Amino acid sequence: MLNARRSCVHGSRPHSPCECIFLRILTECLTKRLFGQQGSFEKIRDAHEMCILAVRWTERPSAAYGVHVSQEVSKFMMPEEFVELLRPHAERVFEETGIPVEIMLAQAALETGWLGKTVRDKRTGQDSLNLFNIKGEGPAGSVTVDVVEYIKGRKMWQEAQFRAYNDYAESFSDYASLIAQAERYASAMAVRDDPVAFAWHLQSAGYATDPKYAQKLVSIMKRYMGVA
């Protein structure tokens, strides 16, 4: 594990690994522009947003995703790497259930911060390998974490048990069983040919208490998964 604040130094203060990646990309793109080569400012923007999120996850509990996280960097990935790693699992579930690949990848990205902050036990540090932040007891037991829940529009901290898995394949399979078989998600399954509609039905069914959950999923799908 890397210490997020002791990895390298530029100038007078330490920079996190993600900040250093952003500085490298920024320098590369600006240099190309100066010498008349193509440098993508969209690449700079995307790198900056991902790095800012990753740095924030290493500094404090994640109010955005409702999970208490440790001070250590996990396996933060750029979106392209994340999709390449997990797409085979999502495609397998799609073949079995029809749940959209895009919605699964977007949920896993949102729930784990692109694998930068998977749910870990607040006492032991055990990684749950829980890509979808499903509560309860899993094949590998459970982990205890402090979470933010939205109750009547207000954020409240609560202790909760989250399912633990032996690998990511188990996490995908468990998610598929929950969504495809639970009556509460029947409306989402009825529109499984439309990832955007699926996201809104997940929210209305109460998958997450974040009032902007579907909006965040749709944004990720449109930006990184090619959903129109």
C-alpha positions as CSV (number, residue, x, y, z in Angstrom):
1,M,0.0,0.0,0.0
2,L,1.1,3.5,-0.7
3,N,0.8,6.4,1.7
4,A,-1.2,9.0,-0.2
5,R,0.7,11.9,1.1
6,R,4.3,10.7,1.1
7,S,4.8,9.4,-2.4
8,C,6.7,12.3,-4.0
9,V,7.5,16.0,-3.8
10,H,7.1,18.8,-6.3
11,G,8.3,22.1,-5.0
12,S,7.4,22.8,-1.4
13,R,4.6,20.3,-0.6
14,P,4.0,16.5,-1.0
15,H,1.8,15.4,-3.8
16,S,-0.3,12.2,-4.0
17,P,0.3,9.6,-6.7
18,C,-2.9,10.8,-8.5
19,E,-1.8,14.4,-8.4
20,C,1.6,13.5,-9.9
21,I,-0.1,11.5,-12.7
22,F,-2.3,14.6,-13.5
23,L,0.8,16.9,-13.5
24,R,2.6,14.5,-15.9
25,I,-0.4,14.4,-18.3
26,L,-0.9,18.2,-18.1
27,T,2.8,18.7,-18.9
28,E,2.7,16.2,-21.8
29,C,-0.4,17.8,-23.4
30,L,0.7,21.4,-23.0
31,T,4.1,20.5,-24.5
32,K,2.4,19.0,-27.5
33,R,0.3,22.1,-27.9
34,L,3.4,24.3,-27.8
35,F,5.1,22.3,-30.5
36,G,2.1,22.1,-32.8
37,Q,1.1,18.6,-32.0
38,Q,-2.3,17.5,-30.9
39,G,-2.8,17.5,-27.1
40,S,-6.3,16.8,-25.8
41,F,-7.6,19.2,-23.2
42,E,-10.4,16.7,-22.7
43,K,-7.7,14.3,-21.5
44,I,-6.5,16.9,-19.1
45,R,-10.0,17.5,-17.8
46,D,-10.8,13.9,-17.4
47,A,-7.5,13.2,-15.6
48,H,-8.0,16.1,-13.3
49,E,-11.5,15.1,-12.3
50,M,-10.5,11.5,-11.6
51,C,-7.4,12.6,-9.6
52,I,-9.3,15.1,-7.5
53,L,-11.8,12.4,-6.6
54,A,-9.1,9.9,-5.7
55,V,-7.2,12.4,-3.6
56,R,-10.4,13.2,-1.7
57,W,-11.1,9.5,-1.1
58,T,-7.7,9.2,0.6
59,E,-8.2,12.2,2.8
60,R,-11.6,11.7,4.4
61,P,-14.7,9.5,4.7
62,S,-16.5,9.5,1.4
63,A,-19.8,11.3,1.8
64,A,-20.4,10.9,-2.0
65,Y,-20.5,7.2,-1.8
66,G,-21.6,6.7,1.8
67,V,-18.7,4.5,2.9
68,H,-16.1,5.2,5.5
69,V,-12.7,4.7,3.9
70,S,-9.1,4.2,5.3
71,Q,-6.2,6.6,4.7
72,E,-4.5,4.1,2.3
73,V,-4.6,4.1,-1.4
74,S,-6.2,0.9,-2.8
75,K,-6.3,0.1,-6.5
76,F,-7.5,3.4,-8.1
77,M,-7.7,2.9,-11.9
78,M,-8.4,5.2,-14.8
79,P,-11.8,4.5,-16.4
80,E,-10.4,2.6,-19.4
81,E,-8.4,0.2,-17.2
82,F,-11.4,-0.3,-14.9
83,V,-13.7,-1.2,-17.8
84,E,-11.2,-3.5,-19.4
85,L,-10.8,-5.4,-16.1
86,L,-14.5,-5.8,-15.2
87,R,-16.2,-5.9,-18.6
88,P,-15.8,-9.7,-18.9
89,H,-17.7,-10.2,-15.7
90,A,-20.4,-7.8,-16.7
91,E,-20.8,-9.4,-20.1
92,R,-21.2,-12.8,-18.5
93,V,-24.0,-11.5,-16.3
94,F,-25.6,-9.8,-19.2
95,E,-25.7,-13.1,-21.1
96,E,-27.3,-14.8,-18.1
97,T,-29.8,-12.1,-17.1
98,G,-30.0,-9.3,-19.6
99,I,-28.9,-6.7,-17.0
100,P,-27.1,-4.0,-19.1
101,V,-23.3,-4.2,-19.1
102,E,-23.2,-0.4,-18.9
103,I,-25.3,-0.1,-15.8
104,M,-23.2,-2.7,-13.9
105,L,-19.9,-1.1,-14.8
106,A,-21.3,2.4,-13.9
107,Q,-22.6,1.1,-10.6
108,A,-19.3,-0.6,-9.7
109,A,-17.4,2.6,-10.7
110,L,-19.7,4.8,-8.6
111,E,-19.8,2.5,-5.6
112,T,-16.1,1.8,-5.4
113,G,-14.6,5.0,-6.9
114,W,-13.1,3.1,-9.9
115,L,-11.8,0.5,-7.5
116,G,-9.9,3.2,-5.5
117,K,-12.0,2.6,-2.4
118,T,-13.7,-0.7,-2.1
119,V,-15.6,-1.3,1.2
120,R,-13.2,-2.4,3.9
121,D,-13.8,-3.4,7.5
122,K,-13.3,-0.4,9.7
123,R,-11.5,-2.5,12.4
124,T,-9.5,-5.1,10.4
125,G,-9.1,-3.4,7.1
126,Q,-10.4,-6.6,5.3
127,D,-11.3,-5.8,1.7
128,S,-14.9,-7.0,1.0
129,L,-14.4,-7.1,-2.8
130,N,-18.0,-5.8,-2.8
131,L,-18.3,-3.9,-6.1
132,F,-22.0,-2.9,-5.6
133,N,-22.0,-2.1,-1.8
134,I,-24.7,-4.7,-1.1
135,K,-25.4,-5.1,2.6
136,G,-25.7,-8.3,4.6
137,E,-23.7,-11.6,4.7
138,G,-21.8,-12.8,1.6
139,P,-19.9,-15.9,0.6
140,A,-16.8,-14.6,2.5
141,G,-18.8,-13.2,5.5
142,S,-19.2,-9.5,6.0
143,V,-17.4,-6.3,6.9
144,T,-18.4,-3.5,9.2
145,V,-18.2,0.0,8.0
146,D,-19.6,3.5,8.8
147,V,-21.9,4.7,6.1
148,V,-23.8,7.8,5.2
149,E,-27.5,7.2,4.7
150,Y,-30.0,9.8,3.4
151,I,-33.0,9.7,5.8
152,K,-35.8,12.2,4.9
153,G,-33.3,14.1,2.9
154,R,-30.7,14.4,5.6
155,K,-27.3,12.8,5.8
156,M,-26.8,10.5,8.8
157,W,-23.9,8.3,9.8
158,Q,-24.7,4.7,10.6
159,E,-22.8,1.4,11.2
160,A,-23.7,-1.3,8.7
161,Q,-22.6,-4.8,7.6
162,F,-21.7,-5.3,3.9
163,R,-21.3,-8.6,2.1
164,A,-17.8,-9.9,1.5
165,Y,-16.7,-12.0,-1.5
166,N,-13.8,-14.2,-2.5
167,D,-13.4,-12.5,-5.8
168,Y,-15.1,-10.0,-8.2
169,A,-16.9,-12.8,-10.1
170,E,-18.8,-13.7,-6.9
171,S,-19.7,-10.0,-6.4
172,F,-21.1,-9.8,-9.9
173,S,-23.0,-13.1,-9.5
174,D,-24.6,-12.0,-6.2
175,Y,-25.6,-8.6,-7.7
176,A,-27.2,-10.4,-10.6
177,S,-29.2,-12.7,-8.3
178,L,-30.4,-9.7,-6.3
179,I,-31.5,-7.6,-9.2
180,A,-32.9,-10.3,-11.4
181,Q,-34.9,-12.2,-8.6
182,A,-36.0,-9.5,-6.1
183,E,-39.5,-8.3,-6.8
184,R,-38.6,-4.7,-5.9
185,Y,-36.4,-4.5,-9.0
186,A,-38.9,-6.0,-11.4
187,S,-39.6,-2.6,-12.9
188,A,-35.9,-2.2,-13.7
189,M,-35.7,-5.6,-15.3
190,A,-38.7,-4.7,-17.4
191,V,-36.7,-1.9,-19.1
192,R,-33.3,-3.8,-19.2
193,D,-32.9,-2.9,-22.9
194,D,-32.5,0.8,-21.8
195,P,-29.6,1.4,-19.4
196,V,-30.7,5.0,-18.6
197,A,-34.3,3.9,-17.7
198,F,-32.8,1.0,-15.8
199,A,-30.8,3.5,-13.6
200,W,-33.8,5.5,-12.8
201,H,-35.9,2.4,-11.9
202,L,-33.0,1.2,-9.6
203,Q,-33.2,4.5,-7.7
204,S,-37.0,4.5,-7.5
205,A,-36.8,0.9,-6.2
206,G,-34.5,2.1,-3.4
207,Y,-31.2,0.6,-4.4
208,A,-29.4,3.6,-2.8
209,T,-30.6,6.4,-0.6
210,D,-28.6,9.0,-2.5
211,P,-31.2,11.2,-4.2
212,K,-28.8,11.8,-7.1
213,Y,-27.8,8.1,-7.5
214,A,-29.5,7.6,-11.0
215,Q,-28.2,11.0,-12.2
216,K,-24.6,10.0,-11.3
217,L,-25.0,6.6,-13.0
218,V,-26.3,8.1,-16.2
219,S,-23.5,10.6,-16.2
220,I,-20.9,7.9,-15.9
221,M,-22.5,5.7,-18.6
222,K,-22.7,8.6,-21.1
223,R,-19.2,9.7,-20.4
224,Y,-17.3,6.4,-20.2
225,M,-19.6,3.7,-21.6
226,G,-20.8,5.3,-24.8
227,V,-24.5,5.4,-23.8
228,A,-26.4,8.1,-25.7
